[in-house]
Amino acid sequence: MSIIFSLIGGRTVVRPTTVQKMATVFNEWRTLVRCQKPV
């Protein structure tokens, strides 16, 4: 998880569009969590 967060942080720093990035990152993060947590 730390690695993923680090990549996201780097992307956010490089890209000033935080709002759009946040939405995309949030969707990706939610998908990863769902994949890791099989209900």
Helices and strands as residue ranges (DSSP letters): H 2-14, H 18-36
